[in-house]
Amino acid sequence: MGFFSFETAWRTFQGFEVMNMIRKGQVPEVGKGDVRSQIALVAKLFGVAI
């Protein structure tokens, strides 16, 4: 379908970049390859109980 606005596309790509940074261990609280910490961080950011 594509993006309806530049702002929507920009925010989506920013989200991709953040997820890649988390995955590569570039976030201080999360080590590279530490899937449990990655899940905990995303749950904490979005307020989801795990």
C-alpha positions, -999 to +999 in steps of 0.1 A: +000+000+000+029+024+007+031+053+031+005+081+030+029+107+042+065+114+046+062+116+084+047+081+085+076+067+064+102+086+085+088+072+118+086+037+104+122+038+092+134+052+125+117+023+142+136-001+120+169+016+128+162+015+166+154-022+164+186-029+145+206-010+171+190-031+199+197-063+180+234-053+174+239-045+211+244-008+206+220+000+235+237+001+269+213-021+288+212-049+261+241-071+251+245-083+215+226-116+211+209-113+245+174-120+233+159-120+268+172-085+275+160-073+241+125-086+249+125-070+284+136-037+270+109-036+243+083-047+268+095-019+292+094+007+265+058-002+254+045-010+289+037-046+281+038-072+308+058-103+301 
